[in-house]
Amino acid sequence: MIDAEIVQRFREILGPKGVIDDPDDVAPWLSDWRGRYKGASAAILSPANTDEVAATVRLAAELGVPLVPQGGNTSMVGGATPPVDGSALILSLRRMNRIRTLSPENNLAVCEAGVILSTLHEAALAAGRRFPLSLGAKGSATVGGLVSTNAGGTQVLRHGSMRALVEGIEAVLPDGAIFDGLSALRKDNRGYDIRQLLVGAEGTLGVVTAAALRLVPAIADRAVGWAGVAGPEDALRLLRHLEARLGDAVEGFEIIADDGLGHVLSHIPGTRSPIATRTPWHVLVEADYAERREPDARALLETALGEALEAGIIADAAIAENEAQAEAFWRIRESLSEAERAQGPALQFDVSVPVADMPAFMTGAAAAAEAAFPGSTASSFGHLGDGNVHFHVRAPRGTPDGPAWIKAEGETISAFVHDTVVAAGGSISAEHGIGQMKRAELARLASPARLSALRGIKAAFDPKGLFNPGKLIP
Ligand SMILES: Cc1cc2nc3c(=O)[nH]c(=O)nc-3n(C[C@H](O)[C@H](O)[C@H](O)COP(=O)(O)OP(=O)(O)OC[C@H]3O[C@@H](n4cnc5c(N)ncnc54)[C@H](O)[C@@H]3O)c2cc1C
């Protein structure tokens, strides 16, 4: 157990601002965004710079105190929630929120771990560039968390996930050594890629203190459209059609089930359906160009969607008339998780299968889950073009006690969905990570080779097991 004396030792190196131990101030950071996990911790350590992180890690190693790195605490898998027994301290990077440099010439931003994603978006735009990764939690998620979860989001189709956007990393390793891998080398063959090992490590191999992130030219012309389709097969046909017409300008392509749209319209004030026709599925599409051209993005998308309509791929479509409407279309997509939370209890699965198999998976797995768990409803939404959807199984209508339903059914339903995913050659975590939520399932379903490699790497970096215990590594 961590007592006041231990907390005081950290205060001596971090100063009064660097340690938060008032229980009221600590409390909001002890549970996850979805309210599924509740941990305990005597204090939040909040260093102001990399040297302070290193000193903190060294002291923690000396005292044998486990650390839970935390950014915006928006993890979907309980990744930043400390253990329930109070045995660990939270190491928050939120005070380290400087953009150290932003170079339009090099298309690079060097950000400290605590920089919030929307802050980076704004800074890049002010310099005529953009950081091409966005997600619903952009107002809270931090660079350190995004790197450590290898976050995805809605632009992976064109720009890749975090892994593809990280050009360099600075981190403090479990022995307190500072790994300076910030210089953005295009070529570097000094053996194992330590930077990439830290991407997606979920705080189990060290603390990311800064990252050099790739920027791309700002958007000069964009078009955002909405299409109603009969099913995921047609949605994928639409994607291939748009790619054939617009090439790699297709940056966003999100599929949304009609029931998900219905939840948004019911629970999120000010939202309305972009199309009048009621179709079983919907697609949100965005095409972006870095320069103005004739015909413009809107006209190009309009022509392509018109062809799709004629070919019977889609049933209806709308194109945003202006930026406000484009944002309103995106707001629907970004509010899906929140709306579903308001709708009632549900179990959420972030899964991937090969892109071509995704349509059959979406319909097949939903039908199979509804048959196996009578009264429940299942559907999915998300990044069809990446072969990644968020597959949700909702409690039967009128379920009085959500947490009790999750407790009673959660394990069986999870095992059912995950078995279905693995049978389809997929992954039980496409972009949210493993955290504490999927650890047991990773142990159950991963191959012996994967498990021994994960455990071996963890042991090599963190032999004392002090970094984010109870997460990721089974
Ligand atoms: C509404 C909503 C929508 C979302 N949409 C998406 C989406 O589309 N795609 C997607 O990929 N994710 C999505 N997420 C999940 C989440 O936003 C991402 O996982 C994000 O990367 C977490 O960032 P964070 O700063 O909040 O990290 P936290 O939640 O604080 O931490 C996440 C993990 O990273 C570790 N960590 C945090 N900072 C550091 C650091 N500096 N060094 C080492 N380890 C660290 C933590 O220990 C933990 O394991 C969504 C979440 C919400 C709430």
The ligand as a Gaussian input file, in Angstrom:
#p B3LYP/6-31G(d) Opt

LIG

0 1
 C      -15.883000       9.257000     -27.710000
 C      -14.630000       8.445000     -27.973000
 C      -14.313000       8.095000     -29.273000
 C      -13.152000       7.363000     -29.531000
 N      -12.863000       7.044000     -30.812000
 C      -11.731000       6.359000     -31.094000
 C      -11.392000       6.032000     -32.436000
 O      -12.117000       6.321000     -33.375000
 N      -10.226000       5.387000     -32.654000
 C       -9.385000       5.039000     -31.634000
 O       -8.328000       4.460000     -31.896000
 N       -9.683000       5.317000     -30.348000
 C      -10.842000       5.955000     -30.059000
 N      -11.154000       6.239000     -28.751000
 C      -10.281000       5.760000     -27.666000
 C       -9.277000       6.797000     -27.138000
 O       -9.622000       8.096000     -27.431000
 C       -7.896000       6.525000     -27.654000
 O       -7.491000       5.263000     -27.161000
 C       -6.839000       7.559000     -27.257000
 O       -5.683000       7.245000     -27.961000
 C       -6.525000       7.610000     -25.797000
 O       -5.815000       8.814000     -25.512000
 P       -5.722000       9.364000     -24.006000
 O       -4.788000      10.497000     -23.975000
 O       -7.072000       9.612000     -23.471000
 O       -5.067000       8.113000     -23.278000
 P       -5.471000       7.421000     -21.910000
 O       -6.858000       6.914000     -21.967000
 O       -5.111000       8.289000     -20.778000
 O       -4.469000       6.179000     -21.955000
 C       -4.600000       5.176000     -22.919000
 C       -3.470000       4.159000     -22.764000
 O       -2.226000       4.767000     -23.081000
 C       -1.363000       4.773000     -21.936000
 N       -0.722000       6.092000     -21.935000
 C       -1.316000       7.316000     -21.927000
 N       -0.389000       8.282000     -22.009000
 C        0.818000       7.651000     -22.070000
 C        2.159000       8.096000     -22.173000
 N        2.456000       9.385000     -22.234000
 N        3.143000       7.166000     -22.204000
 C        2.858000       5.845000     -22.137000
 N        1.610000       5.373000     -22.031000
 C        0.608000       6.260000     -22.013000
 C       -2.251000       4.521000     -20.750000
 O       -1.550000       3.879000     -19.706000
 C       -3.314000       3.626000     -21.355000
 O       -2.854000       2.313000     -21.441000
 C      -12.317000       6.963000     -28.465000
 C      -12.643000       7.331000     -27.156000
 C      -13.794000       8.050000     -26.900000
 C      -14.085000       8.423000     -25.482000

